[in-house]
Amino acid sequence: MATRYYISLPDPQKARGGNPFSFVSNSAEGFAQELQDALRSDGLFERWRAQQDDPDAVDPALGATDPAAKVAGQQDDLHIDLIATTSIPGSVFKHRLRLLAGSAWELRDVSAA
C-alpha cells in the first residue's frame, strides 16, 4: 500500500551540503527528482552503507526501494514543498530524507495514496 508524504524544506539552502549525501539541486523539480531517485533505487543507501564502520552489519531493510515512487516539487515563496508517493516503509523514507536534507525538512502530513 502506497503512502503520500507531504514534506516542506523551509530553507532549501540548509538542505544542500552538510554531508556527502545531501541534496545538490537548486529548484523544486531538482529536489523532487533527487528524492525520487533515492526512493526508486538503492544507490544512495549503498553509498551511505559503504561509509559505515561495519557495512555488513547495516540492516538490509534500510535499502528498500520502490521503482514506482513518485515525487513532485513546488516552490512556494522561499520554501519548497515536496509530495512523495511511495510504498517504502515510513522509517526507511525518513532515513533517506535525513541523508538528503539532514534536519532541514518538515513532515507536514501523511495520507494513504
Secondary structure, 3 states (H helix, E strand, C coil): CCEEEEEEECCHHHHECCCCCCECCCCHHHHHHHHHHHHHCCHHHHHHHHCCCCHHHCCHHHHCCCCCCEEEEEEECCEEEEEEEECCCHHHHHHHHHHHHCCCCEEEEEEEC
